[in-house]
Amino acid sequence: MSDPIAVFILIGGFAFLMALKVPVAFALALSAFASAFYFGDGTRLFPIVVQRLVSGIRPFNFMAIPFFIIAGNLMGQGGIGKRMIDLADALVGRVRGGLAMVNVLSSKFFGTVSGSVVADTSALGTIMIPMMEKQGYDKEFATANTVTSSIVGLLIPPSHNMIIFAMAAGGGVSIAALFLAGIMPALVLGVGLMIVSYIIAVKKNYPKGEKYTLWQTLKLFFDSFWGLLTIVIIVGGITSGYFTATEASVIAVIYAFIVTFFVYREIPLRQFWPIMKKSIRTVAMVMAIIAASQAFGYMMTILRVPDMATNAILTLSENPFVILLLINVILLVLGLVMDMAPMILITTPILLPVATQVAGMHPVQFGIVLLLNLGISLITPPVGTVLFVGCSIGRTTIEAVIKPLLPYYFVMILVLLLITYIPAISMWLPGVLLS
């Protein structure tokens, strides 16, 4: 049974704590406990909420998250980024504005090894933004191009955010299907961003890149082969049934360790521990948010917040087309003030039933729509984590970058609508390979 005051304490308390800049994990946990104290007449619900905190990170599939983070950090710092950029330059760099297209294509390649938008922006941005400035690109455009390109990597497997969504959806969503479902939308989004980059480059007369011979291109391909092989090992192994997502993450760490320290050998073995410390900090943050969100999600369930959200949306419209549009608007607006991981964990239990049961959307398709929505929010103020990182690397301000971002926003929203209303874009590949 729902209690409006308990719901207000839960949702309002969380919003208030976030406004005070309390860490997300603490804000989730404290608002859950406060709501449980009121609704449970004291401490009656406390043991259950604590149990949810602990059990929230016990599922076996969650072990894939730390391993994929470690693998991404290993390969991200082991010379993969530079090789990806060189290969992308050989493939598309020769046209006008080619370096901007290289940025987009590099993000596709790098997404297969990092699985993180921030890592993509940090690793590629430090190389691409100065390189683009040196060739005559405006630094504001270079920054806008870099941060939007990194969103493509969000949809490329392996993505620990896809694993978080699968768990938030109740464990009934196939991680393999999610990995495959992100590939086609990533290609569509990448092509759209490259077209915009080309149009802007022609308008501003940005330079062409150098031409590569076939032999040079093949040499660069083989040089980056070990990095590109990552997606074949991970996605191929999972979809063929040779190993689970968790087993794939462990194999990815072993593979990344070998490639980084014994194949490319651009960093010494003594760098392994600093990379591990960085990974552990990231893992601790993500797991704390997941644990707290489970307690928060439990209180949402017993207070029937998902049912309230469904009824509220249905009072506005019962048309599936309109409902899906409303879901996108809600996700985009909420994403402006919250980071990705807590947004996935909080909104999935609320909006997934509406999307699947009322609008008829497949849970896997909803996952891709959710990730792209939140990816757009990552490069949009006021939170815009990736936008802040990109501006810091590009030594510019958010205000200066907003104008060159506008055409990219248009393309990303257009692609978001396409994958929302055309299920085949995301569902065709899983249907072919997993049927």
Secondary structure, DSSP 8 states (H G I E B T S, - for coil): ---HHHHHHHHHHHHHHHHTT--HHHHHHHHHHHHHHHHTTTTTTHHHHHHHHHHTT-SGGGGHHHHHHHHHHHHHTTTHHHHHHHHHHHHHTTSBTHHHHHHHHHHHHHHHHH--HHHHHHHHHHHHHHHHHHTT--HHHHHHHHHHHHHHHHTSS--HHHHHHHHHTTS-S-HHHHHHHTHHHHHHHHHHHHHHHHHHHHHHT--B-----HHHHHHHHHHSHHHHHHHHHHHHHHHTTSS-HHHHHHHHHHHHHHIIIIII--S-GGGHHHHHHHHHHHHHHHHHHHHHHHHHHHHHHHTTHHHHHHHHHHHH---HHHHHHHHHHHHHHHHTTS-HHHHHHHHHHHHHHIIIIIS---HHHHHHHHHHHHHHHHTSTTT-HHHHHHHHHHT--HHHHHHHHHHHHHHHHHHHHHHHH-THHHHHHHHHHH-
